[in-house]
Amino acid sequence: MKTLALLALLLVPQDETLRLQLRSRAETAPGSGRWHAVTRPASWEARKTAVVVCDMWDKHWCAGATARVAEMAPRMNETVAALRKKGALVIHCPSATLDFYKDTPQRKLAQAAPKIVGKFSIQPWRKLDPSREAPLPIDDSDGGCDDQPPCKQGKAWSRQIESIRIEEGDAITDSAEAYYLMRERGIENVLVMGVHTNMCVLGRPFSIRQLVVLGLNVALVRDLTDTMYNSRMRPEASHFTGTDLVVEHIEKYWCPSTTSADILGGAPFRFKDDKRPHLAMVIAEDEYKTWETLPPYALERLGKDFRISTVFGNEKSLNDLPGIEVLAEADVALFSVRRRVLPKAQLEVVRKYVASGRPVVAIRTSSHAFSPRQGKAPEGHEAWPEFDPEVLGGHYTGHHGAPKPGGPRVLAWTVAEKHPILAGIPSGEFALTSSLYKASPLAPGATPLLMGRVEGVEKAEPVAWTFVRKDGGRTFYASPGGPDDFKLEAFARLLSNGIRWAAGLPVSD
């Protein structure tokens, strides 16, 4: 009986459904320039799904690109094998190398697909479409080699890298044949992986722009890709941040993305040289315009050292933070939030992050981030007025009047000895542009770094401090954060120092 039961189990058809978490971007309001990262579950029938392996060549003219392809290829091979086993069609697309495969059954399979004649155009290269998308967020005009000195450009590839296996039933092409074969097989969904996001992954006739225009349901496998980006070019961020920015561009204008973890389980693939801690910025206030100041500040000041995600408040619903789930994977959280009373499930994400002991950085109105001005929380929502004393170590009770032209200034000065957050901060008094918060007395475990006063008034208030929380985590808080504060080198440096300190990164003079 046991043998028969085991045999029956083996004969049960395998689950042919792909269960994906698809991440896309939705603009908070038309023309706002701010985008929610929204993840939704999706179920795709594997036998109606194709996998496109884009230009994973054996060698690239750029040595760094060659090395990253070689590092990524084994994980890609595992992912392709799992999808193939589920019943997905695998199409290998190593452009300009098809002579190497001319006599293989996989090449002949693609060639045999009947050509489709219709009112559509499959272009050899589909360029950036200004009617649909913004310019790319990186400058790749130099070819994108991140090596120093730059490698000499020219064709170096002859085939697909061997570590990605080509099996029976797969296809090989680099042209419109890919679409013809998909149509012949009844393919509705396409997973695109390979290199490079800013070039071939977008532009090839078998890739994202073209397949989306043709009406297929496309998703990028964002952890199995790379970008031709020189980190010395705009925006002068990490090479891997450049890839993140192009993936975000694709999610905004073309298609959602997923990761190989949805296919294989475990964690997504990560290059060994990508050691960036993950900074999640939560921005939801309507007074100090940090939705305009923080993102470019973070890219300029932190883009070389951090992977950055941004959560914006919902402009249509005050007490809503779409995408707050990203805190679950963050290493550092930065809050610029004012009086949001969140749905209980969203606030629980914040509570779990804090309870995990991970670092918190907060500025300005975050001292009353989750406190309603008055009244009870709406049905299904929850306030957290203790966020200030419990998480930030402060005691916000209001603020002095805002500085006025020709009127008293707010002056700040350092009070801690040799704290790394104060590296490069002036030793004497310097002026701030935001009003002075009433924040004393600080909670036990808080260490003031800056004190401040209104010019002509002796009473001082803490302006910036560190705090060791009951959960063991550490917090850095700074009460400035108005638009003009970000123009002050002292504040800009203080905040970036605080974020690096929170993440455990060295802070340099």
Secondary structure in CASP SS format (residue, H / E / C, confidence):
PFRMAT SS
TARGET T0000
AUTHOR 0000-0000-0000
METHOD secondary structure of the structure
MODEL  1
M C 1.00
K H 1.00
T H 1.00
L H 1.00
A H 1.00
L H 1.00
L H 1.00
A H 1.00
L H 1.00
L H 1.00
L H 1.00
V C 1.00
P C 1.00
Q C 1.00
D C 1.00
E C 1.00
T E 1.00
L E 1.00
R E 1.00
L E 1.00
Q E 1.00
L E 1.00
R E 1.00
S E 1.00
R E 1.00
A E 1.00
E E 1.00
T C 1.00
A C 1.00
P C 1.00
G C 1.00
S C 1.00
G C 1.00
R C 1.00
W E 1.00
H E 1.00
A E 1.00
V E 1.00
T E 1.00
R E 1.00
P E 1.00
A E 1.00
S E 1.00
W E 1.00
E E 1.00
A H 1.00
R H 1.00
K H 1.00
T E 1.00
A E 1.00
V E 1.00
V E 1.00
V E 1.00
C E 1.00
D C 1.00
M C 1.00
W E 1.00
D C 1.00
K C 1.00
H C 1.00
W C 1.00
C C 1.00
A H 1.00
G H 1.00
A H 1.00
T H 1.00
A H 1.00
R H 1.00
V H 1.00
A H 1.00
E H 1.00
M H 1.00
A H 1.00
P H 1.00
R H 1.00
M H 1.00
N H 1.00
E H 1.00
T H 1.00
V H 1.00
A H 1.00
A H 1.00
L H 1.00
R H 1.00
K H 1.00
K H 1.00
G C 1.00
A C 1.00
L E 1.00
V E 1.00
I E 1.00
H E 1.00
C E 1.00
P C 1.00
S C 1.00
A C 1.00
T C 1.00
L H 1.00
D H 1.00
F H 1.00
Y H 1.00
K C 1.00
D C 1.00
T C 1.00
P H 1.00
Q H 1.00
R H 1.00
K H 1.00
L H 1.00
A H 1.00
Q H 1.00
A C 1.00
A C 1.00
P C 1.00
K C 1.00
I C 1.00
V C 1.00
G C 1.00
K C 1.00
F C 1.00
S C 1.00
I C 1.00
Q C 1.00
P C 1.00
W C 1.00
R C 1.00
K C 1.00
L C 1.00
D C 1.00
P C 1.00
S C 1.00
R C 1.00
E C 1.00
A C 1.00
P C 1.00
L C 1.00
P C 1.00
I C 1.00
D C 1.00
D C 1.00
S C 1.00
D C 1.00
G C 1.00
G C 1.00
C C 1.00
D C 1.00
D C 1.00
Q C 1.00
P C 1.00
P C 1.00
C C 1.00
K C 1.00
Q C 1.00
G C 1.00
K C 1.00
A C 1.00
W C 1.00
S C 1.00
R C 1.00
Q E 1.00
I C 1.00
E C 1.00
S C 1.00
I C 1.00
R C 1.00
I C 1.00
E C 1.00
E C 1.00
G C 1.00
D C 1.00
A E 1.00
I E 1.00
T C 1.00
D C 1.00
S C 1.00
A C 1.00
E H 1.00
A H 1.00
Y H 1.00
Y H 1.00
L H 1.00
M H 1.00
R H 1.00
E H 1.00
R H 1.00
G C 1.00
I C 1.00
E C 1.00
N E 1.00
V E 1.00
L E 1.00
V E 1.00
M E 1.00
G E 1.00
V E 1.00
H C 1.00
T C 1.00
N C 1.00
M C 1.00
C H 1.00
V H 1.00
L H 1.00
G H 1.00
R C 1.00
P C 1.00
F C 1.00
S C 1.00
I H 1.00
R H 1.00
Q H 1.00
L H 1.00
V H 1.00
V H 1.00
L C 1.00
G C 1.00
L C 1.00
N E 1.00
V E 1.00
A E 1.00
L E 1.00
V E 1.00
R E 1.00
D E 1.00
L E 1.00
T E 1.00
D E 1.00
T C 1.00
M C 1.00
Y C 1.00
N C 1.00
S C 1.00
R C 1.00
M C 1.00
R C 1.00
P C 1.00
E C 1.00
A C 1.00
S C 1.00
H H 1.00
F H 1.00
T H 1.00
G H 1.00
T H 1.00
D H 1.00
L H 1.00
V H 1.00
V H 1.00
E H 1.00
H H 1.00
I H 1.00
E H 1.00
K H 1.00
Y H 1.00
W C 1.00
C C 1.00
P C 1.00
S E 1.00
T E 1.00
T C 1.00
S C 1.00
A H 1.00
D H 1.00
I H 1.00
L H 1.00
G C 1.00
G C 1.00
A C 1.00
P C 1.00
F C 1.00
R C 1.00
F C 1.00
K C 1.00
D C 1.00
D C 1.00
K C 1.00
R C 1.00
P C 1.00
H E 1.00
L E 1.00
A E 1.00
M E 1.00
V E 1.00
I E 1.00
A E 1.00
E C 1.00
D C 1.00
E C 1.00
Y C 1.00
K C 1.00
T H 1.00
W H 1.00
E H 1.00
T H 1.00
L H 1.00
P H 1.00
P H 1.00
Y H 1.00
A H 1.00
L H 1.00
E H 1.00
R H 1.00
L H 1.00
G C 1.00
K C 1.00
D C 1.00
F C 1.00
R E 1.00
I E 1.00
S E 1.00
T E 1.00
V E 1.00
F E 1.00
G C 1.00
N C 1.00
E C 1.00
K C 1.00
S C 1.00
L C 1.00
N C 1.00
D C 1.00
L C 1.00
P C 1.00
G C 1.00
I H 1.00
E H 1.00
V H 1.00
L H 1.00
A H 1.00
E H 1.00
A C 1.00
D C 1.00
V E 1.00
A E 1.00
L E 1.00
F E 1.00
S E 1.00
V E 1.00
R C 1.00
R C 1.00
R C 1.00
V C 1.00
L E 1.00
P E 1.00
K H 1.00
A H 1.00
Q H 1.00
L H 1.00
E H 1.00
V H 1.00
V H 1.00
R H 1.00
K H 1.00
Y H 1.00
V H 1.00
A H 1.00
S C 1.00
G C 1.00
R C 1.00
P C 1.00
V E 1.00
V E 1.00
A E 1.00
I E 1.00
R H 1.00
T H 1.00
S H 1.00
S H 1.00
H H 1.00
A C 1.00
F C 1.00
S C 1.00
P C 1.00
R C 1.00
Q C 1.00
G C 1.00
K C 1.00
A C 1.00
P C 1.00
E C 1.00
G C 1.00
H E 1.00
E E 1.00
A C 1.00
W C 1.00
P C 1.00
E C 1.00
F H 1.00
D H 1.00
P H 1.00
E H 1.00
V H 1.00
L H 1.00
G C 1.00
G C 1.00
H C 1.00
Y C 1.00
T C 1.00
G C 1.00
H E 1.00
H C 1.00
G C 1.00
A C 1.00
P C 1.00
K C 1.00
P C 1.00
G C 1.00
G C 1.00
P C 1.00
R C 1.00
V E 1.00
L E 1.00
A E 1.00
W E 1.00
T E 1.00
V C 1.00
A C 1.00
E C 1.00
K C 1.00
H C 1.00
P H 1.00
I H 1.00
L H 1.00
A C 1.00
G C 1.00
I C 1.00
P C 1.00
S C 1.00
G C 1.00
E C 1.00
F E 1.00
A E 1.00
L E 1.00
T C 1.00
S C 1.00
S C 1.00
L C 1.00
Y E 1.00
K C 1.00
A C 1.00
S C 1.00
P C 1.00
L C 1.00
A C 1.00
P C 1.00
G C 1.00
A E 1.00
T E 1.00
P E 1.00
L E 1.00
L E 1.00
M E 1.00
G E 1.00
R E 1.00
V E 1.00
E C 1.00
G C 1.00
V C 1.00
E C 1.00
K C 1.00
A C 1.00
E E 1.00
P E 1.00
V E 1.00
A E 1.00
W E 1.00
T E 1.00
F E 1.00
V E 1.00
R C 1.00
K C 1.00
D C 1.00
G C 1.00
G C 1.00
R E 1.00
T E 1.00
F E 1.00
Y E 1.00
A E 1.00
S C 1.00
P C 1.00
G C 1.00
G C 1.00
P H 1.00
D H 1.00
D H 1.00
F H 1.00
K H 1.00
L C 1.00
E H 1.00
A H 1.00
F H 1.00
A H 1.00
R H 1.00
L H 1.00
L H 1.00
S H 1.00
N H 1.00
G H 1.00
I H 1.00
R H 1.00
W H 1.00
A H 1.00
A H 1.00
G C 1.00
L C 1.00
P C 1.00
V C 1.00
S C 1.00
D C 1.00
END
